[in-house]
Structures are given as structure tokens and as C-alpha cells.
Amino acid sequence: MARLHGKRAIITGGGNGIGAAAAMLFVREGAQVAILDTDREAGERAAAAAEAEGGEVLFLQADVSEPEDVEDAIDEAAGTFGGLDVLYNNAGGAAPRDGSFLDIPLEEFWRTVSVDLYGTFLASRIAVPYIQEAGGGAVINTASIRALKGTRGADAYSAAKGGIVALTRAMALQCGPLGIRVNAIAPGAVLTDRTRGLGMTDEIDPQWRVAPGQPLEVAELAVFLASDEASLVNGAIIPADGGGAAF
């Protein structure tokens, strides 16, 4: 039987990169999937690609930093699927204007925190009651290698992802008794269309001392954490970085 057979999942930021790869894998493993993204064109493209795997896929345009958007989208997904079992908080990312805390534009700091950290908080706050009603399930958050070690050049992103690490552990304590596992994936450098646009290549990065990963490699870990195979995994922050955090 497929690893996610019968599970109903939401993937935020599912239009591109890791999110789009996860949507495809979740459907392949038997889940119904709702993709949330601000980019309608990308979201619809990702939904069509995932649906080609033979499952039910729903695209909902939403900005995870806007409470009304998130509530409407999650309510619609849960209503369409008849419930919710999995939330994958994948939306977020650093931006070209991120940098040192000494000179990063103030609006860039708040933009990053509002999407990455606040967006994770909002989606979890709204989705967890549905998951509890379904009898339990999983929440998967997205941290970063930058939350696990000191790095240069993306202090807003590092702060937001560090907040997600702390939030994940707090949520796990509260949600565990409800039958809901809450874990976080901490990717290292991953080669996506966005990171290519920021200048990343497939060469070994001197900062991380490893070559970038591929979206599917991170998405495979998300499938595991969403599945019943991860029944004993709660409150974990799992690196997916080729060993970058170890150096």
C-alpha cells in the first residue's frame, strides 16, 4: 500500500521547488493534496503535474502571511477533502536583499519573518484543529541549516528559521498528546529555479563544503515524516544538508 494512502495534506509554497516536488511525491504515495501558493501560474502548473500522478490535487491561491487568506484556503481544503491529516509548512525563503543585521533593509527583515515564521504559525494554528478532529496526523515545518549553525549573509532568514525551530519544539509538546507529530526539516543549499536565479550552481559551495541537494531529496524526507512510519518521531529538527551543518 502507498505510504500516504488516504491522507489529506496541505503543502504551502507548493508551486515551485521543494513544495512542487513534495506535492508530486505525496500524490504518488496516495495522498490528496492541496497546494497553497501566491503564484497562481506556478501553483496551477504544479497541481497539474501532481495530478498527472493519478491523485486528487487542489490549488488555492493564498499568501501565508495574511490570516484571512490562510483561513479561507485551509477551510476550503479541509471541506473539499472531508478533513485534514497533514500540514507541510514549506512556504518561505531568503531574498536577494537579505544580509547583515547591521544594514539589511528593515522592511526586508519583516517581510522574511512574516512569510517564514508568522506564516508557519498561522497555518499551524488554523490546520491543527482539523488534524485533531481527524484523529491525529503530522505537521512538518521548514527550518534551515542557517538555524543550526552560525552563518553570514542572511540574518533575517536565519532569525526566521531559528524561530521555526523553537516553535516546532513548542508545538510538539502541545500537539503530541493530541496524536499530532510536529517536526521540522532543516535543508541546506537546494538547487531550485529560485536559487539558480540567485546564482547557485551544482558545484560544491565553499560555505557549506558540500554540493547543493535536489528538491526531491528533501521531499522524500517530508513523505517519511507525513507517513505512519514516523510514528515515534516528534519534536525533531532533521537536517537535509549533505552534512553541511556538521562542518
C-alpha positions in Angstrom: 0.0 0.0 0.0 1.2 3.5 -0.7 2.8 5.2 2.3 0.3 8.1 2.4 -2.8 6.2 1.3 -5.9 8.0 2.5 -4.1 11.0 3.9 -5.3 14.5 3.2 -2.4 17.1 3.0 -1.8 20.8 2.6 1.5 22.0 1.2 2.2 25.7 1.5 4.6 27.2 -1.1 3.8 24.2 -3.3 4.1 26.0 -6.6 7.9 25.6 -7.1 11.0 23.9 -5.8 10.7 21.6 -2.8 7.0 22.2 -2.5 6.2 21.2 -6.0 8.4 18.1 -5.7 6.6 17.2 -2.4 3.2 17.6 -4.0 4.1 15.1 -6.7 5.6 12.6 -4.2 2.7 12.9 -1.8 0.2 12.2 -4.6 2.3 9.3 -5.9 2.2 7.9 -2.3 -1.6 8.1 -2.2 -2.4 11.4 -0.6 -5.0 14.0 -1.6 -3.1 17.3 -1.8 -3.9 21.0 -1.6 -1.2 23.3 -2.9 -1.2 26.8 -1.4 0.9 29.5 -3.2 0.8 33.2 -4.0 1.8 32.5 -7.6 -1.3 31.2 -9.5 0.6 30.2 -12.6 3.2 28.2 -10.7 0.6 26.7 -8.4 -1.7 25.6 -11.2 1.3 24.1 -13.1 2.5 22.2 -10.0 -1.1 21.0 -9.4 -1.4 19.7 -12.9 1.9 17.9 -12.7 1.0 16.3 -9.4 -2.5 15.4 -10.6 -0.8 13.5 -13.5 0.4 11.1 -10.9 -3.2 9.9 -10.6 -4.4 11.6 -7.5 -6.7 14.5 -6.4 -5.0 17.8 -6.3 -6.4 21.2 -5.4 -4.7 24.6 -6.0 -5.6 27.5 -3.7 -4.0 30.9 -4.1 -3.1 32.3 -0.7 -0.5 34.4 1.0 0.6 32.6 4.2 1.3 35.9 5.9 -2.3 37.0 5.6 -4.6 35.5 8.2 -7.8 35.7 6.1 -6.1 34.0 3.1 -4.7 31.2 5.2 -8.0 30.6 7.0 -10.0 30.6 3.8 -7.6 28.3 2.0 -7.3 25.7 4.8 -11.1 25.7 5.4 -11.7 25.1 1.7 -9.1 22.3 1.5 -10.5 20.6 4.6 -14.0 21.0 3.3 -13.1 19.6 -0.2 -11.2 16.6 1.2 -13.6 16.0 4.2 -10.8 16.6 6.7 -7.1 17.1 7.1 -4.3 14.8 8.2 -1.0 16.6 7.2 0.2 20.1 7.0 3.6 20.8 5.4 4.7 24.4 6.1 7.1 24.8 3.2 6.4 28.4 2.2 9.3 30.8 2.7 12.8 31.6 1.6 15.5 34.2 1.7 15.7 37.1 -0.7 18.5 39.0 -2.5 18.3 42.0 -0.1 18.8 39.8 2.9 22.2 40.3 4.6 23.9 41.5 7.7 21.7 42.7 10.6 23.8 45.9 10.5 22.4 47.1 7.2 19.6 44.9 6.0 16.5 47.0 5.0 14.0 46.9 7.8 11.2 46.0 5.5 13.1 43.1 4.2 13.5 41.7 7.8 9.8 41.9 8.5 8.9 40.5 5.1 11.0 37.4 5.7 9.8 36.9 9.2 6.1 37.4 8.2 6.3 34.7 5.5 8.6 32.2 7.0 7.8 32.3 10.8 4.5 34.0 11.0 3.2 32.1 8.0 4.2 28.8 9.7 2.4 29.9 12.9 -0.7 31.0 11.1 -1.1 27.8 9.0 -0.5 25.6 12.0 -2.9 27.5 14.2 -5.7 27.0 11.7 -4.8 23.5 10.5 -4.1 21.7 13.8 -7.8 21.7 15.0 -8.7 19.9 11.7 -5.9 17.4 12.2 -7.0 16.8 15.7 -10.6 16.3 14.6 -9.3 13.7 12.1 -7.8 11.7 15.0 -4.2 12.9 14.6 -1.6 13.3 12.0 1.5 15.3 11.2 2.8 18.9 10.9 6.1 19.4 9.0 7.8 22.7 9.3 10.7 24.0 7.2 13.7 25.3 9.1 17.2 25.6 7.6 20.9 24.8 8.0 21.2 28.5 8.9 19.1 27.9 12.0 21.5 25.2 13.2 24.9 27.0 12.8 26.2 30.5 12.6 26.3 31.8 9.0 26.9 35.0 7.2 24.8 36.9 4.7 21.1 36.1 5.6 20.4 37.3 9.1 16.6 37.9 8.5 16.3 34.3 7.1 18.4 32.9 9.9 16.3 34.6 12.5 13.0 33.4 11.0 14.2 29.9 10.6 15.6 29.9 14.2 12.1 30.9 15.3 10.7 28.0 13.4 13.0 25.6 15.3 11.8 26.9 18.6 8.1 26.9 17.5 8.4 23.3 16.3 9.6 22.1 19.7 6.9 24.1 21.5 4.2 22.7 19.1 5.4 19.2 19.5 5.0 19.3 23.3 1.4 20.6 22.9 0.3 18.5 19.9 1.9 15.2 20.9 -0.9 14.4 23.4 -3.4 15.1 20.6 -1.9 12.5 18.4 -0.2 15.1 16.2 3.5 14.8 15.5 5.3 18.1 14.8 8.8 18.0 13.2 11.0 20.3 11.1 13.2 19.6 8.1 16.4 21.8 8.0 17.5 21.8 4.4 21.0 23.0 3.3 21.5 24.5 -0.1 19.0 23.1 -2.5 19.1 23.7 -6.3 15.8 25.2 -7.4 14.8 27.7 -10.0 14.8 30.4 -7.4 18.2 29.6 -6.0 19.6 29.3 -9.5 18.3 32.8 -10.1 20.3 33.9 -7.0 23.5 32.5 -8.5 23.6 29.0 -7.1 25.2 26.2 -9.2 25.6 22.5 -8.7 29.3 23.0 -7.7 30.5 22.4 -4.1 29.7 25.5 -2.1 32.7 26.7 0.0 30.5 27.9 2.8 28.7 24.5 3.3 31.5 22.3 1.9 29.0 20.1 0.0 27.2 20.3 -3.3 23.6 21.5 -3.3 20.8 19.0 -2.9 17.8 18.4 -5.2 14.2 19.3 -4.3 13.2 15.6 -4.5 15.7 14.6 -1.9 14.1 16.9 0.7 10.6 16.0 -0.4 11.4 12.3 0.3 12.1 13.2 3.9 8.7 15.1 4.1 6.9 12.0 2.8 8.5 9.9 5.6 7.5 12.5 8.3 4.0 12.6 6.9 3.7 8.8 7.0 2.8 6.4 9.8 6.4 5.1 9.5 7.4 8.2 11.5 5.1 7.3 14.4 7.9 7.8 17.0 9.3 11.0 15.6 8.1 14.1 17.3 9.8 17.4 18.1 12.8 16.5 15.8 14.8 19.0 13.7 16.2 16.9 10.9 19.0 18.3 8.7 18.8 17.5 5.0 22.0 19.1 4.0 24.6 16.5 2.9 26.4 17.0 6.2 26.8 20.8 5.8 25.7 21.5 9.4 28.4 19.1 10.7 31.3 21.2 9.5 
